Every structure is written in C-alpha cells, then in structure tokens.
Amino acid sequence: TTSSPKLMSIATVAAILTILASTCMARNLLTNGEGLFAGQSLDVEQYKFIMQEDCNLVLYDHSTAVWASNTGVTGKKGCRAVMQADGNFVVYDANGHPVWASNSVRGNGNYVLVLQQDGNVVIYGSDIWSTGTYIKAARGPVVVAMNGTVGGGSLIGPVTVNKNDVPVIRKVGTLTRNILRNDEGLYAGQSLDVEPYHFIMQEDCNLVLYDHSTAVWATNTDIPGKKGCRAVLQSDGNFVVYDAEGRSLWASHSVRGNGNYVLVLQEDGNIVIYGSDIWSTNTYRKSVGGPVIRKVGTLAGAA
C-alpha cells in the first residue's frame, strides 16, 4: 500500500495556507531553472503545491494533503524544489544534497512543470515549437522559434492585424488563463493572458499575440467576412487554426505523435508548446476537462 503524506501540525498547515503569492497573480508553472524555496508555492483554485518549511513538498486540495515527497524532517530547513534543464524535478536540502527526485531525466532541453486545474502536477517537455517572441530580460529559459511558423505566422515578414480589432483582456472564472492542454482551444474572442501579453483568436480569424496594445506575432489568417474560427492544441502536438467549416488555415507543424501536450503563454512573452508529458503526481480529478495524465517515474516514498 502507498504510505500517506507526512502532515505537519494543523496550526502550521493553516499558517502556510495563508501565505500569499509573491506577485499579484498566483503562479501555476515552473520552467527551466525555476523553483520553489521554503514557503513558496504554485496555486490554482483550491490546489496549492508548496515547498514547506520542514523540507516536505506537498500538494493540498483545500486543506487536505493529497500528495507529498515525504521528505519532511524535524528541524531541517532551507530546502528548495527545482525544475532542471534535464527534465528532472529535484528537492535539495540547504547543503545542496538531493533528498527527492521525479526521476524524469530526458536530457538537456526546455521543460515546464504545471499545476493543472484538475489537481494534477505534470512535467512536459521538451519544447517542440515556439513563436520566438521571448523578452530576454524576463526570467525563464530562452526558447527560440522552431519549425512550423508557416504562412507568415512568425516575426518573419509583416505582422498583419485588422486595426478594428482592439484586444480586450478576458478572464476564465477568477483566474486569467495562460495554458492550453490537449484538445483545448480558443474560439473567436477567447484568449490566453499574462500581463502585459494577450494571445487572442480574433473575430476575423487572425490569431494574434499582443504586447500591451502592439501586435508582435500573428498567423496572418484574417479574411474579410470570415468568422467562427478556432485555434486548437491537438493530441498529436500540432496547434491548428480551423475555420467554421473545419478547414485548416494555419498550423504550427509540430506533430510528434499521440501524447499529452501543453501550450504556454509565458511571462517572457513567448508562446511555447511542450510535450509530451514525462511525469505527474497522478492526482487528477476525472470530473475536470482535459486529458487524464497518470504518474510516470515517481520515486518510492512519494505518495
């Protein structure tokens, strides 16, 4: 049988769960080289993935622990959990010694760990496509534009945008959305948003990335009078813009075969497709939309 997560005292847990995110918007992912120090967490709705002060890495559903690395040690402090550039997610103690790892090494590349809305924590990678719109001053790995920027959908050549379309920040529920998973998409007027970036499927069928109000990337698929388009991240890794009749107008050409993929609008302004998945906590809720991703490579001792 699987051992239950090691829990802290009720008072300590209550104190931890009151910690506010360091920014105005709770974070839900880690990219290469990013990590969680003691007291820091990823947060999505009722889920909190936190590096506790006692060196235990724990996933909470409301106030109930549903997964843990079981590395809690009385008196031990200063631990951190790091998403490495080789695909491995590792908990280190204050002396730099590893005390737990996901065992998901896949070689040097660009990876992303995501706390999803279904309660699952998943590592995707390496990257298979990007818009190449990163800002070097922002944190995170530099993921350059890769294959598949077809039909003018890149920084190469003019970015064509209908000036009558004014970007409006839209939110899903209480959180601004920044990722798409398998078979999820953007219909006309829907967007992904990470300040100051806005990635929107416009009413005119053009898929556009805005930095504030300036268009910096587009698929250049706007057609006068055409409406009802959608942009879909497919389960083969391809990101495709379809018209109302189901005909493809643009594609990322990032097909990698059947798997679980994620498209991320990053804080550096880059849009990146990662996948397929290489590890998860296996804590998904079946009632939530999106693909079911079961745990891969979890070490013994991690609930």
Secondary structure, 3 states (H helix, E strand, C coil): CCCCCCCCCHHHHHHHCCCCCCCCCCCCEEECCCEEECCCEEEECCEEEEECCCCCEEEEECCEEEEECCCCCCCCCCCEEEECCCCCEEEECCCCCEEEECCCCCCCCCEEEEECCCCCEEEEECEEEECCCCCCCCCCCCCCCCCCCCCCCCCCCCCCCCCCCCCCCCCECCECCCEEECCCEEECCCEEEECCEEEEECCCCCEEEEECCEEEEECCCCCCCCCCCEEEECCCCCEEEECCCCCEEEECCCCCCCCCEEEEECCCCCEEEEECEEEECCCCCCCCCCCCCCCCCCCCCCC
